[in-house]
Structures are given as structure tokens and as C-alpha cells.
């Protein structure tokens, strides 16, 4: 008997073009749902709906750290 394995492709990084499904702000959290599909959230709505996200998520890509990273100032 042979065994089949399946690999899941990693989610791409979020970009400035990815928008929150609640308010349209830049998304910093991608939630892949157990039922299939995905939702995108800004940091505010990710915090607001955090408990429900944990219940429904199969995978979460959290890039909220980008909000506090120091970036070099270019003259």
C-alpha cells in the first residue's frame, strides 16, 4: 500500500495591495479558514476579532510586527 502526502504551499507575504475585509485598511493578518477560503484583517480588526479567528483558523499569517519595525530614513 502506498501513502500519499500532500504539501501546502506557503501563503505569500502580505503587500500594501492586500486590504482588510472589514474596513479596507492595509491588511496585516491573513486567516486561512478551516472551511476553506481566507480573510484579511488590519491590525485593529485582527485584535477585535482575535478570539473568533482562533476558533475558525486553520492557519494565520501575522505580519503586525511590520507596524513597529524601525525603517531607515532616506534623505
PQR file of N, CA, C, O and H, with PARSE charges and radii, in Angstrom:
ATOM      1  N   UNK A   1       0.853  -1.174   0.000 -0.4000 1.5000
ATOM      2  CA  UNK A   1       0.000   0.000   0.000 -0.0000 2.0000
ATOM      3  C   UNK A   1       0.900   1.240   0.000  0.5500 1.7000
ATOM      4  O   UNK A   1       1.833   1.324   0.799 -0.5500 1.4000
ATOM      5  N   UNK A   2       0.634   2.178  -0.869 -0.4000 1.5000
ATOM      6  CA  UNK A   2       1.429   3.402  -0.910 -0.0000 2.0000
ATOM      7  C   UNK A   2       0.719   4.512  -0.141  0.5500 1.7000
ATOM      8  O   UNK A   2      -0.507   4.548  -0.037 -0.5500 1.4000
ATOM      9  H   UNK A   2      -0.124   2.109  -1.518  0.4000 1.0000
ATOM     10  N   UNK A   3       1.515   5.389   0.379 -0.4000 1.5000
ATOM     11  CA  UNK A   3       0.948   6.527   1.099 -0.0000 2.0000
ATOM     12  C   UNK A   3       1.150   7.781   0.267  0.5500 1.7000
ATOM     13  O   UNK A   3       2.214   8.000  -0.312 -0.5500 1.4000
ATOM     14  H   UNK A   3       2.511   5.361   0.294  0.4000 1.0000
ATOM     15  N   UNK A   4       0.140   8.573   0.219 -0.4000 1.5000
ATOM     16  CA  UNK A   4       0.224   9.842  -0.498 -0.0000 2.0000
ATOM     17  C   UNK A   4       0.393  10.958   0.516  0.5500 1.7000
ATOM     18  O   UNK A   4      -0.243  10.968   1.571 -0.5500 1.4000
ATOM     19  H   UNK A   4      -0.725   8.395   0.689  0.4000 1.0000
ATOM     20  N   UNK A   5       1.243  11.876   0.183 -0.4000 1.5000
ATOM     21  CA  UNK A   5       1.395  13.056   1.035 -0.0000 2.0000
ATOM     22  C   UNK A   5       1.037  14.274   0.221  0.5500 1.7000
ATOM     23  O   UNK A   5       1.235  14.323  -0.993 -0.5500 1.4000
ATOM     24  H   UNK A   5       1.760  11.868  -0.673  0.4000 1.0000
ATOM     25  N   UNK A   6       0.513  15.242   0.910 -0.4000 1.5000
ATOM     26  CA  UNK A   6       0.179  16.490   0.228 -0.0000 2.0000
ATOM     27  C   UNK A   6       0.940  17.615   0.906  0.5500 1.7000
ATOM     28  O   UNK A   6       1.082  17.642   2.128 -0.5500 1.4000
ATOM     29  H   UNK A   6       0.352  15.203   1.896  0.4000 1.0000
ATOM     30  N   UNK A   7       1.415  18.519   0.113 -0.4000 1.5000
ATOM     31  CA  UNK A   7       2.128  19.680   0.636 -0.0000 2.0000
ATOM     32  C   UNK A   7       1.272  20.909   0.410  0.5500 1.7000
ATOM     33  O   UNK A   7       0.613  21.049  -0.621 -0.5500 1.4000
ATOM     34  H   UNK A   7       1.300  18.498  -0.880  0.4000 1.0000
ATOM     35  N   UNK A   8       1.292  21.778   1.372 -0.4000 1.5000
ATOM     36  CA  UNK A   8       0.555  23.027   1.251 -0.0000 2.0000
ATOM     37  C   UNK A   8       1.557  24.126   0.953  0.5500 1.7000
ATOM     38  O   UNK A   8       2.541  24.303   1.672 -0.5500 1.4000
ATOM     39  H   UNK A   8       1.827  21.665   2.210  0.4000 1.0000
ATOM     40  N   UNK A   9       1.296  24.852  -0.104 -0.4000 1.5000
ATOM     41  CA  UNK A   9       2.188  25.956  -0.469 -0.0000 2.0000
ATOM     42  C   UNK A   9       2.100  27.046   0.584  0.5500 1.7000
ATOM     43  O   UNK A   9       1.011  27.345   1.072 -0.5500 1.4000
ATOM     44  H   UNK A   9       0.497  24.708  -0.688  0.4000 1.0000
ATOM     45  N   UNK A  10       3.222  27.639   0.939 -0.4000 1.5000
ATOM     46  CA  UNK A  10       3.170  28.719   1.933 -0.0000 2.0000
ATOM     47  C   UNK A  10       2.399  29.915   1.389  0.5500 1.7000
ATOM     48  O   UNK A  10       2.417  30.196   0.191 -0.5500 1.4000
ATOM     49  H   UNK A  10       4.107  27.396   0.542  0.4000 1.0000
ATOM     50  N   UNK A  11       1.726  30.608   2.295 -0.4000 1.5000
ATOM     51  CA  UNK A  11       0.989  31.804   1.893 -0.0000 2.0000
ATOM     52  C   UNK A  11       1.971  32.898   1.508  0.5500 1.7000
ATOM     53  O   UNK A  11       2.993  33.078   2.170 -0.5500 1.4000
ATOM     54  H   UNK A  11       1.712  30.379   3.268  0.4000 1.0000
ATOM     55  N   UNK A  12       1.672  33.622   0.452 -0.4000 1.5000
ATOM     56  CA  UNK A  12       2.573  34.721   0.080 -0.0000 2.0000
ATOM     57  C   UNK A  12       2.524  35.824   1.127  0.5500 1.7000
ATOM     58  O   UNK A  12       1.526  35.978   1.832 -0.5500 1.4000
ATOM     59  H   UNK A  12       0.842  33.476  -0.087  0.4000 1.0000
ATOM     60  N   UNK A  13       3.596  36.585   1.225 -0.4000 1.5000
ATOM     61  CA  UNK A  13       3.634  37.720   2.152 -0.0000 2.0000
ATOM     62  C   UNK A  13       2.556  38.726   1.767  0.5500 1.7000
ATOM     63  O   UNK A  13       2.221  38.882   0.593 -0.5500 1.4000
ATOM     64  H   UNK A  13       4.406  36.461   0.652  0.4000 1.0000
ATOM     65  N   UNK A  14       2.030  39.391   2.758 -0.4000 1.5000
ATOM     66  CA  UNK A  14       1.036  40.424   2.512 -0.0000 2.0000
ATOM     67  C   UNK A  14       1.718  41.660   1.933  0.5500 1.7000
ATOM     68  O   UNK A  14       2.858  41.969   2.279 -0.5500 1.4000
ATOM     69  H   UNK A  14       2.302  39.265   3.712  0.4000 1.0000
ATOM     70  N   UNK A  15       1.021  42.355   1.059 -0.4000 1.5000
ATOM     71  CA  UNK A  15       1.551  43.575   0.448 -0.0000 2.0000
ATOM     72  C   UNK A  15       0.611  44.735   0.746  0.5500 1.7000
ATOM     73  O   UNK A  15      -0.462  44.540   1.318 -0.5500 1.4000
ATOM     74  H   UNK A  15       0.094  42.104   0.777  0.4000 1.0000
ATOM     75  N   UNK A  16       1.008  45.925   0.365 -0.4000 1.5000
ATOM     76  CA  UNK A  16       0.171  47.112   0.556 -0.0000 2.0000
ATOM     77  C   UNK A  16      -1.136  47.012  -0.230  0.5500 1.7000
ATOM     78  O   UNK A  16      -2.097  47.716   0.080 -0.5500 1.4000
ATOM     79  H   UNK A  16       1.879  46.084  -0.100  0.4000 1.0000
ATOM     80  N   UNK A  17      -1.181  46.155  -1.231 -0.4000 1.5000
ATOM     81  CA  UNK A  17      -2.400  45.975  -2.026 -0.0000 2.0000
ATOM     82  C   UNK A  17      -3.426  45.099  -1.312  0.5500 1.7000
ATOM     83  O   UNK A  17      -4.599  45.105  -1.685 -0.5500 1.4000
ATOM     84  H   UNK A  17      -0.400  45.583  -1.482  0.4000 1.0000
ATOM     85  N   UNK A  18      -3.007  44.343  -0.291 -0.4000 1.5000
ATOM     86  CA  UNK A  18      -3.939  43.490   0.458 -0.0000 2.0000
ATOM     87  C   UNK A  18      -4.705  44.361   1.442  0.5500 1.7000
ATOM     88  O   UNK A  18      -4.108  45.092   2.232 -0.5500 1.4000
ATOM     89  H   UNK A  18      -2.054  44.338   0.012  0.4000 1.0000
ATOM     90  N   UNK A  19      -6.029  44.279   1.389 -0.4000 1.5000
ATOM     91  CA  UNK A  19      -6.878  45.168   2.179 -0.0000 2.0000
ATOM     92  C   UNK A  19      -7.739  44.381   3.157  0.5500 1.7000
ATOM     93  O   UNK A  19      -8.131  43.248   2.880 -0.5500 1.4000
ATOM     94  H   UNK A  19      -6.514  43.685   0.747  0.4000 1.0000
ATOM     95  N   UNK A  20      -8.031  44.990   4.300 -0.4000 1.5000
ATOM     96  CA  UNK A  20      -8.871  44.400   5.344 -0.0000 2.0000
ATOM     97  C   UNK A  20     -10.278  44.171   4.792  0.5500 1.7000
ATOM     98  O   UNK A  20     -10.861  45.048   4.155 -0.5500 1.4000
ATOM     99  H   UNK A  20      -7.713  45.911   4.524  0.4000 1.0000
ATOM    100  N   UNK A  21     -10.811  42.974   5.049 -0.4000 1.5000
ATOM    101  CA  UNK A  21     -12.161  42.654   4.579 -0.0000 2.0000
ATOM    102  C   UNK A  21     -13.247  43.389   5.366  0.5500 1.7000
ATOM    103  O   UNK A  21     -14.398  43.426   4.932 -0.5500 1.4000
ATOM    104  H   UNK A  21     -10.338  42.261   5.566  0.4000 1.0000
ATOM    105  N   UNK A  22     -12.902  43.969   6.507 -0.4000 1.5000
ATOM    106  CA  UNK A  22     -13.875  44.718   7.303 -0.0000 2.0000
ATOM    107  C   UNK A  22     -13.934  46.187   6.920  0.5500 1.7000
ATOM    108  O   UNK A  22     -15.017  46.752   6.767 -0.5500 1.4000
ATOM    109  H   UNK A  22     -11.966  43.939   6.859  0.4000 1.0000
ATOM    110  N   UNK A  23     -12.734  46.823   6.762 -0.4000 1.5000
ATOM    111  CA  UNK A  23     -12.747  48.279   6.604 -0.0000 2.0000
ATOM    112  C   UNK A  23     -11.952  48.800   5.405  0.5500 1.7000
ATOM    113  O   UNK A  23     -12.040  49.984   5.082 -0.5500 1.4000
ATOM    114  H   UNK A  23     -11.854  46.364   6.887  0.4000 1.0000
ATOM    115  N   UNK A  24     -11.186  47.945   4.747 -0.4000 1.5000
ATOM    116  CA  UNK A  24     -10.426  48.386   3.584 -0.0000 2.0000
ATOM    117  C   UNK A  24      -9.044  48.939   3.886  0.5500 1.7000
ATOM    118  O   UNK A  24      -8.325  49.317   2.961 -0.5500 1.4000
ATOM    119  H   UNK A  24     -11.114  46.983   5.009  0.4000 1.0000
ATOM    120  N   UNK A  25      -8.649  48.997   5.165 -0.4000 1.5000
ATOM    121  CA  UNK A  25      -7.290  49.436   5.519 -0.0000 2.0000
ATOM    122  C   UNK A  25      -6.296  48.352   5.094  0.5500 1.7000
ATOM    123  O   UNK A  25      -6.691  47.243   4.736 -0.5500 1.4000
ATOM    124  H   UNK A  25      -9.234  48.690   5.916  0.4000 1.0000
ATOM    125  N   UNK A  26      -5.008  48.683   5.137 -0.4000 1.5000
ATOM    126  CA  UNK A  26      -3.995  47.698   4.765 -0.0000 2.0000
ATOM    127  C   UNK A  26      -4.079  46.492   5.697  0.5500 1.7000
ATOM    128  O   UNK A  26      -4.171  46.641   6.915 -0.5500 1.4000
ATOM    129  H   UNK A  26      -4.687  49.584   5.428  0.4000 1.0000
ATOM    130  N   UNK A  27      -4.045  45.301   5.113 -0.4000 1.5000
ATOM    131  CA  UNK A  27      -4.141  44.060   5.890 -0.0000 2.0000
ATOM    132  C   UNK A  27      -2.773  43.633   6.401  0.5500 1.7000
ATOM    133  O   UNK A  27      -1.776  43.704   5.681 -0.5500 1.4000
ATOM    134  H   UNK A  27      -3.969  45.180   4.123  0.4000 1.0000
ATOM    135  N   UNK A  28      -2.739  43.192   7.648 -0.4000 1.5000
ATOM    136  CA  UNK A  28      -1.521  42.671   8.253 -0.0000 2.0000
ATOM    137  C   UNK A  28      -1.727  41.255   8.785  0.5500 1.7000
ATOM    138  O   UNK A  28      -0.807  40.672   9.358 -0.5500 1.4000
ATOM    139  H   UNK A  28      -3.549  43.135   8.232  0.4000 1.0000
ATOM    140  N   UNK A  29      -2.917  40.699   8.602 -0.4000 1.5000
ATOM    141  CA  UNK A  29      -3.219  39.353   9.071 -0.0000 2.0000
ATOM    142  C   UNK A  29      -4.015  38.617   8.007  0.5500 1.7000
ATOM    143  O   UNK A  29      -5.065  39.091   7.574 -0.5500 1.4000
ATOM    144  H   UNK A  29      -3.665  41.172   8.136  0.4000 1.0000
ATOM    145  N   UNK A  30      -3.516  37.452   7.580 -0.4000 1.5000
ATOM    146  CA  UNK A  30      -4.230  36.600   6.634 -0.0000 2.0000
ATOM    147  C   UNK A  30      -4.694  35.378   7.432  0.5500 1.7000
ATOM    148  O   UNK A  30      -3.884  34.700   8.062 -0.5500 1.4000
ATOM    149  H   UNK A  30      -2.662  37.067   7.931  0.4000 1.0000
ATOM    150  N   UNK A  31      -5.992  35.104   7.401 -0.4000 1.5000
ATOM    151  CA  UNK A  31      -6.563  33.973   8.118 -0.0000 2.0000
ATOM    152  C   UNK A  31      -7.067  32.969   7.095  0.5500 1.7000
ATOM    153  O   UNK A  31      -7.999  33.250   6.341 -0.5500 1.4000
ATOM    154  H   UNK A  31      -6.650  35.655   6.888  0.4000 1.0000
ATOM    155  N   UNK A  32      -6.445  31.797   7.075 -0.4000 1.5000
ATOM    156  CA  UNK A  32      -6.912  30.713   6.222 -0.0000 2.0000
ATOM    157  C   UNK A  32      -7.891  29.906   7.064  0.5500 1.7000
ATOM    158  O   UNK A  32      -7.523  29.373   8.111 -0.5500 1.4000
ATOM    159  H   UNK A  32      -5.688  31.569   7.688  0.4000 1.0000
ATOM    160  N   UNK A  33      -9.130  29.817   6.611 -0.4000 1.5000
ATOM    161  CA  UNK A  33     -10.196  29.199   7.373 -0.0000 2.0000
ATOM    162  C   UNK A  33     -10.194  27.679   7.251  0.5500 1.7000
ATOM    163  O   UNK A  33      -9.807  27.131   6.219 -0.5500 1.4000
ATOM    164  H   UNK A  33      -9.429  30.251   5.761  0.4000 1.0000
ATOM    165  N   UNK A  34     -10.628  27.003   8.314 -0.4000 1.5000
ATOM    166  CA  UNK A  34     -10.746  25.542   8.296 -0.0000 2.0000
ATOM    167  C   UNK A  34     -11.720  25.092   7.216  0.5500 1.7000
ATOM    168  O   UNK A  34     -11.555  24.021   6.633 -0.5500 1.4000
ATOM    169  H   UNK A  34     -10.942  27.448   9.153  0.4000 1.0000
ATOM    170  N   UNK A  35     -12.726  25.901   6.952 -0.4000 1.5000
ATOM    171  CA  UNK A  35     -13.745  25.568   5.954 -0.0000 2.0000
ATOM    172  C   UNK A  35     -13.305  25.893   4.536  0.5500 1.7000
ATOM    173  O   UNK A  35     -14.044  25.634   3.586 -0.5500 1.4000
ATOM    174  H   UNK A  35     -12.860  26.772   7.426  0.4000 1.0000
ATOM    175  N   UNK A  36     -12.107  26.458   4.379 -0.4000 1.5000
ATOM    176  CA  UNK A  36     -11.611  26.879   3.071 -0.0000 2.0000
ATOM    177  C   UNK A  36     -11.748  28.379   2.938  0.5500 1.7000
ATOM    178  O   UNK A  36     -12.519  29.004   3.666 -0.5500 1.4000
ATOM    179  H   UNK A  36     -11.506  26.668   5.151  0.4000 1.0000
ATOM    180  N   UNK A  37     -11.020  28.949   2.031 -0.4000 1.5000
ATOM    181  CA  UNK A  37     -11.060  30.393   1.838 -0.0000 2.0000
ATOM    182  C   UNK A  37     -10.174  31.112   2.831  0.5500 1.7000
ATOM    183  O   UNK A  37      -9.518  30.494   3.670 -0.5500 1.4000
ATOM    184  H   UNK A  37     -10.394  28.441   1.440  0.4000 1.0000
ATOM    185  N   UNK A  38     -10.167  32.418   2.722 -0.4000 1.5000
ATOM    186  CA  UNK A  38      -9.337  33.218   3.610 -0.0000 2.0000
ATOM    187  C   UNK A  38      -9.977  34.569   3.847  0.5500 1.7000
ATOM    188  O   UNK A  38     -10.801  35.040   3.064 -0.5500 1.4000
ATOM    189  H   UNK A  38     -10.699  32.920   2.040  0.4000 1.0000
ATOM    190  N   UNK A  39      -9.573  35.179   4.951 -0.4000 1.5000
ATOM    191  CA  UNK A  39      -9.987  36.529   5.285 -0.0000 2.0000
ATOM    192  C   UNK A  39      -8.745  37.344   5.584  0.5500 1.7000
ATOM    193  O   UNK A  39      -7.753  36.816   6.085 -0.5500 1.4000
ATOM    194  H   UNK A  39      -8.903  34.796   5.587  0.4000 1.0000
ATOM    195  N   UNK A  40      -8.799  38.632   5.276 -0.4000 1.5000
ATOM    196  CA  UNK A  40      -7.701  39.549   5.560 -0.0000 2.0000
ATOM    197  C   UNK A  40      -8.183  40.587   6.557  0.5500 1.7000
ATOM    198  O   UNK A  40      -9.310  41.075   6.464 -0.5500 1.4000
ATOM    199  H   UNK A  40      -9.606  39.062   4.868  0.4000 1.0000
ATOM    200  N   UNK A  41      -7.313  40.926   7.522 -0.4000 1.5000
ATOM    201  CA  UNK A  41      -7.673  41.896   8.546 -0.0000 2.0000
ATOM    202  C   UNK A  41      -6.559  42.905   8.766  0.5500 1.7000
ATOM    203  O   UNK A  41      -5.379  42.562   8.696 -0.5500 1.4000
ATOM    204  H   UNK A  41      -6.398  40.530   7.597  0.4000 1.0000
ATOM    205  N   UNK A  42      -6.935  44.151   9.032 -0.4000 1.5000
ATOM    206  CA  UNK A  42      -5.979  45.138   9.526 -0.0000 2.0000
ATOM    207  C   UNK A  42      -5.666  44.752  10.974  0.5500 1.7000
ATOM    208  O   UNK A  42      -6.328  43.879  11.534 -0.5500 1.4000
ATOM    209  H   UNK A  42      -7.894  44.430   9.088  0.4000 1.0000
ATOM    210  N   UNK A  43      -4.678  45.384  11.575 -0.4000 1.5000
ATOM    211  CA  UNK A  43      -4.299  45.038  12.949 -0.0000 2.0000
ATOM    212  C   UNK A  43      -5.454  45.307  13.919  0.5500 1.7000
ATOM    213  O   UNK A  43      -5.686  44.523  14.839 -0.5500 1.4000
ATOM    214  H   UNK A  43      -4.140  46.093  11.120  0.4000 1.0000
ATOM    215  N   UNK A  44      -6.171  46.405  13.719 -0.4000 1.5000
ATOM    216  CA  UNK A  44      -7.288  46.754  14.600 -0.0000 2.0000
ATOM    217  C   UNK A  44      -8.358  45.661  14.609  0.5500 1.7000
ATOM    218  O   UNK A  44      -8.771  45.200  15.674 -0.5500 1.4000
ATOM    219  H   UNK A  44      -5.983  47.042  12.971  0.4000 1.0000
ATOM    220  N   UNK A  45      -8.800  45.254  13.436 -0.4000 1.5000
ATOM    221  CA  UNK A  45      -9.857  44.246  13.370 -0.0000 2.0000
ATOM    222  C   UNK A  45      -9.343  42.851  13.730  0.5500 1.7000
ATOM    223  O   UNK A  45     -10.119  42.014  14.191 -0.5500 1.4000
ATOM    224  H   UNK A  45      -8.465  45.629  12.571  0.4000 1.0000
ATOM    225  N   UNK A  46      -8.061  42.591  13.530 -0.4000 1.5000
ATOM    226  CA  UNK A  46      -7.487  41.311  13.977 -0.0000 2.0000
ATOM    227  C   UNK A  46      -7.567  41.220  15.498  0.5500 1.7000
ATOM    228  O   UNK A  46      -7.913  40.170  16.039 -0.5500 1.4000
ATOM    229  H   UNK A  46      -7.431  43.271  13.156  0.4000 1.0000
ATOM    230  N   UNK A  47      -7.249  42.311  16.190 -0.4000 1.5000
ATOM    231  CA  UNK A  47      -7.367  42.321  17.655 -0.0000 2.0000
ATOM    232  C   UNK A  47      -8.822  42.203  18.085  0.5500 1.7000
ATOM    233  O   UNK A  47      -9.141  41.451  19.006 -0.5500 1.4000
ATOM    234  H   UNK A  47      -6.968  43.165  15.750  0.4000 1.0000
ATOM    235  N   UNK A  48      -9.702  42.940  17.423 -0.4000 1.5000
ATOM    236  CA  UNK A  48     -11.119  42.950  17.783 -0.0000 2.0000
ATOM    237  C   UNK A  48     -11.753  41.567  17.646  0.5500 1.7000
ATOM    238  O   UNK A  48     -12.588  41.183  18.466 -0.5500 1.4000
ATOM    239  H   UNK A  48      -9.443  43.551  16.674  0.4000 1.0000
ATOM    240  N   UNK A  49     -11.363  40.820  16.618 -0.4000 1.5000
ATOM    241  CA  UNK A  49     -11.974  39.520  16.343 -0.0000 2.0000
ATOM    242  C   UNK A  49     -11.043  38.351  16.669  0.5500 1.7000
ATOM    243  O   UNK A  49     -11.258  37.238  16.190 -0.5500 1.4000
ATOM    244  H   UNK A  49     -10.685  41.131  15.952  0.4000 1.0000
ATOM    245  N   UNK A  50     -10.017  38.595  17.475 -0.4000 1.5000
ATOM    246  CA  UNK A  50      -8.991  37.598  17.763 -0.0000 2.0000
ATOM    247  C   UNK A  50      -9.517  36.267  18.271  0.5500 1.7000
ATOM    248  O   UNK A  50      -9.063  35.218  17.816 -0.5500 1.4000
ATOM    249  H   UNK A  50      -9.842  39.499  17.864  0.4000 1.0000
ATOM    250  N   UNK A  51     -10.467  36.283  19.207 -0.4000 1.5000
ATOM    251  CA  UNK A  51     -10.989  35.024  19.761 -0.0000 2.0000
ATOM    252  C   UNK A  51     -11.696  34.189  18.694  0.5500 1.7000
ATOM    253  O   UNK A  51     -11.511  32.974  18.630 -0.5500 1.4000
ATOM    254  H   UNK A  51     -10.836  37.136  19.577  0.4000 1.0000
ATOM    255  N   UNK A  52     -12.493  34.830  17.870 -0.4000 1.5000
ATOM    256  CA  UNK A  52     -13.220  34.114  16.811 -0.0000 2.0000
ATOM    257  C   UNK A  52     -12.250  33.610  15.741  0.5500 1.7000
ATOM    258  O   UNK A  52     -12.430  32.519  15.199 -0.5500 1.4000
ATOM    259  H   UNK A  52     -12.643  35.818  17.921  0.4000 1.0000
ATOM    260  N   UNK A  53     -11.230  34.400  15.441 -0.4000 1.5000
ATOM    261  CA  UNK A  53     -10.224  33.982  14.463 -0.0000 2.0000
ATOM    262  C   UNK A  53      -9.561  32.686  14.923  0.5500 1.7000
ATOM    263  O   UNK A  53      -9.381  31.761  14.131 -0.5500 1.4000
ATOM    264  H   UNK A  53     -11.084  35.286  15.881  0.4000 1.0000
ATOM    265  N   UNK A  54      -9.198  32.622  16.203 -0.4000 1.5000
ATOM    266  CA  UNK A  54      -8.558  31.419  16.748 -0.0000 2.0000
ATOM    267  C   UNK A  54      -9.455  30.194  16.604  0.5500 1.7000
ATOM    268  O   UNK A  54      -8.961  29.093  16.359 -0.5500 1.4000
ATOM    269  H   UNK A  54      -9.344  33.373  16.846  0.4000 1.0000
ATOM    270  N   UNK A  55     -10.759  30.371  16.752 -0.4000 1.5000
ATOM    271  CA  UNK A  55     -11.716  29.261  16.626 -0.0000 2.0000
ATOM    272  C   UNK A  55     -11.801  28.733  15.195  0.5500 1.7000
ATOM    273  O   UNK A  55     -11.905  27.525  14.985 -0.5500 1.4000
ATOM    274  H   UNK A  55     -11.161  31.265  16.951  0.4000 1.0000
ATOM    275  N   UNK A  56     -11.758  29.624  14.221 -0.4000 1.5000
ATOM    276  CA  UNK A  56     -12.054  29.268  12.836 -0.0000 2.0000
ATOM    277  C   UNK A  56     -10.834  29.043  11.950  0.5500 1.7000
ATOM    278  O   UNK A  56     -10.957  28.497  10.854 -0.5500 1.4000
ATOM    279  H   UNK A  56     -11.674  30.606  14.391  0.4000 1.0000
ATOM    280  N   UNK A  57      -9.659  29.459  12.417 -0.4000 1.5000
ATOM    281  CA  UNK A  57      -8.470  29.456  11.564 -0.0000 2.0000
ATOM    282  C   UNK A  57      -7.818  28.085  11.455  0.5500 1.7000
ATOM    283  O   UNK A  57      -7.687  27.360  12.441 -0.5500 1.4000
ATOM    284  H   UNK A  57      -9.560  29.902  13.308  0.4000 1.0000
ATOM    285  N   UNK A  58      -7.416  27.749  10.242 -0.4000 1.5000
ATOM    286  CA  UNK A  58      -6.554  26.595  10.007 -0.0000 2.0000
ATOM    287  C   UNK A  58      -5.103  27.059  10.039  0.5500 1.7000
ATOM    288  O   UNK A  58      -4.211  26.320  10.455 -0.5500 1.4000
ATOM    289  H   UNK A  58      -7.523  28.339   9.441  0.4000 1.0000
ATOM    290  N   UNK A  59      -4.878  28.296   9.594 -0.4000 1.5000
ATOM    291  CA  UNK A  59      -3.535  28.884   9.563 -0.0000 2.0000
ATOM    292  C   UNK A  59      -3.681  30.399   9.606  0.5500 1.7000
ATOM    293  O   UNK A  59      -4.623  30.961   9.048 -0.5500 1.4000
ATOM    294  H   UNK A  59      -5.603  28.897   9.257  0.4000 1.0000
ATOM    295  N   UNK A  60      -2.728  31.055  10.281 -0.4000 1.5000
ATOM    296  CA  UNK A  60      -2.743  32.511  10.367 -0.0000 2.0000
ATOM    297  C   UNK A  60      -1.363  33.035   9.982  0.5500 1.7000
ATOM    298  O   UNK A  60      -0.346  32.562  10.489 -0.5500 1.4000
ATOM    299  H   UNK A  60      -1.963  30.598  10.734  0.4000 1.0000
ATOM    300  N   UNK A  61      -1.338  34.010   9.086 -0.4000 1.5000
ATOM    301  CA  UNK A  61      -0.101  34.717   8.742 -0.0000 2.0000
ATOM    302  C   UNK A  61      -0.234  36.088   9.386  0.5500 1.7000
ATOM    303  O   UNK A  61      -1.048  36.910   8.965 -0.5500 1.4000
ATOM    304  H   UNK A  61      -2.164  34.394   8.674  0.4000 1.0000
ATOM    305  N   UNK A  62       0.581  36.325  10.417 -0.4000 1.5000
ATOM    306  CA  UNK A  62       0.511  37.559  11.191 -0.0000 2.0000
ATOM    307  C   UNK A  62       1.742  38.409  10.890  0.5500 1.7000
ATOM    308  O   UNK A  62       2.864  38.038  11.234 -0.5500 1.4000
ATOM    309  H   UNK A  62       1.242  35.657  10.759  0.4000 1.0000
ATOM    310  N   UNK A  63       1.521  39.544  10.248 -0.4000 1.5000
ATOM    311  CA  UNK A  63       2.615  40.456   9.911 -0.0000 2.0000
ATOM    312  C   UNK A  63       2.455  41.794  10.629  0.5500 1.7000
ATOM    313  O   UNK A  63       2.957  42.816  10.162 -0.5500 1.4000
ATOM    314  H   UNK A  63       0.610  39.845   9.969  0.4000 1.0000
ATOM    315  N   UNK A  64       1.753  41.785  11.768 -0.4000 1.5000
ATOM    316  CA  UNK A  64       1.546  43.028  12.503 -0.0000 2.0000
ATOM    317  C   UNK A  64       2.853  43.615  13.034  0.5500 1.7000
ATOM    318  O   UNK A  64       2.911  44.803  13.348 -0.5500 1.4000
ATOM    319  H   UNK A  64       1.345  40.955  12.147  0.4000 1.0000
ATOM    320  N   UNK A  65       3.901  42.796  13.136 -0.4000 1.5000
ATOM    321  CA  UNK A  65       5.206  43.301  13.577 -0.0000 2.0000
ATOM    322  C   UNK A  65       5.731  44.401  12.640  0.5500 1.7000
ATOM    323  O   UNK A  65       6.548  45.226  13.048 -0.5500 1.4000
ATOM    324  H   UNK A  65       3.854  41.831  12.880  0.4000 1.0000
ATOM    325  N   UNK A  66       5.267  44.409  11.403 -0.4000 1.5000
ATOM    326  CA  UNK A  66       5.711  45.424  10.438 -0.0000 2.0000
ATOM    327  C   UNK A  66       5.285  46.837  10.851  0.5500 1.7000
ATOM    328  O   UNK A  66       5.860  47.823  10.390 -0.5500 1.4000
ATOM    329  H   UNK A  66       4.603  43.738  11.071  0.4000 1.0000
ATOM    330  N   UNK A  67       4.290  46.926  11.708 -0.4000 1.5000
ATOM    331  CA  UNK A  67       3.810  48.234  12.151 -0.0000 2.0000
ATOM    332  C   UNK A  67       4.776  48.912  13.117  0.5500 1.7000
ATOM    333  O   UNK A  67       4.747  50.134  13.264 -0.5500 1.4000
ATOM    334  H   UNK A  67       3.823  46.125  12.082  0.4000 1.0000
ATOM    335  N   UNK A  68       5.627  48.134  13.774 -0.4000 1.5000
ATOM    336  CA  UNK A  68       6.523  48.705  14.776 -0.0000 2.0000
ATOM    337  C   UNK A  68       7.994  48.608  14.401  0.5500 1.7000
ATOM    338  O   UNK A  68       8.852  49.040  15.171 -0.5500 1.4000
ATOM    339  H   UNK A  68       5.651  47.142  13.654  0.4000 1.0000
ATOM    340  N   UNK A  69       8.302  48.050  13.239 -0.4000 1.5000
ATOM    341  CA  UNK A  69       9.690  47.937  12.799 -0.0000 2.0000
ATOM    342  C   UNK A  69      10.264  49.313  12.496  0.5500 1.7000
ATOM    343  O   UNK A  69       9.593  50.175  11.928 -0.5500 1.4000
ATOM    344  H   UNK A  69       7.605  47.699  12.614  0.4000 1.0000
ATOM    345  N   UNK A  70      11.496  49.497  12.880 -0.4000 1.5000
ATOM    346  CA  UNK A  70      12.206  50.749  12.554 -0.0000 2.0000
ATOM    347  C   UNK A  70      12.687  50.659  11.112  0.5500 1.7000
ATOM    348  O   UNK A  70      13.285  49.663  10.704 -0.5500 1.4000
ATOM    349  H   UNK A  70      12.041  48.797  13.341  0.4000 1.0000
ATOM    350  N   UNK A  71      12.421  51.699  10.359 -0.4000 1.5000
ATOM    351  CA  UNK A  71      12.876  51.749   8.971 -0.0000 2.0000
ATOM    352  C   UNK A  71      13.854  52.907   8.832  0.5500 1.7000
ATOM    353  O   UNK A  71      13.673  53.955   9.452 -0.5500 1.4000
ATOM    354  H   UNK A  71      11.935  52.508  10.690  0.4000 1.0000
ATOM    355  N   UNK A  72      14.880  52.722   8.029 -0.4000 1.5000
ATOM    356  CA  UNK A  72      15.849  53.806   7.848 -0.0000 2.0000
ATOM    357  C   UNK A  72      15.192  55.010   7.167  0.5500 1.7000
ATOM    358  O   UNK A  72      14.351  54.865   6.280 -0.5500 1.4000
ATOM    359  H   UNK A  72      15.027  51.871   7.525  0.4000 1.0000
ATOM    360  N   UNK A  73      15.598  56.185   7.604 -0.4000 1.5000
ATOM    361  CA  UNK A  73      15.111  57.420   6.994 -0.0000 2.0000
ATOM    362  C   UNK A  73      16.008  57.742   5.805  0.5500 1.7000
ATOM    363  O   UNK A  73      17.230  57.807   5.936 -0.5500 1.4000
ATOM    364  H   UNK A  73      16.281  56.302   8.325  0.4000 1.0000
ATOM    365  N   UNK A  74      15.395  57.941   4.656 -0.4000 1.5000
ATOM    366  CA  UNK A  74      16.143  58.245   3.443 -0.0000 2.0000
ATOM    367  C   UNK A  74      16.021  59.739   3.171  0.5500 1.7000
ATOM    368  O   UNK A  74      14.922  60.292   3.155 -0.5500 1.4000
ATOM    369  H   UNK A  74      14.402  57.889   4.550  0.4000 1.0000
ATOM    370  N   UNK A  75      17.155  60.380   2.958 -0.4000 1.5000
ATOM    371  CA  UNK A  75      17.144  61.821   2.659 -0.0000 2.0000
ATOM    372  C   UNK A  75      16.787  62.089   1.230  0.5500 1.7000
ATOM    373  O   UNK A  75      16.732  63.246   0.813 -0.5500 1.4000
ATOM    374  H   UNK A  75      18.049  59.931   2.971  0.4000 1.0000
TER
END
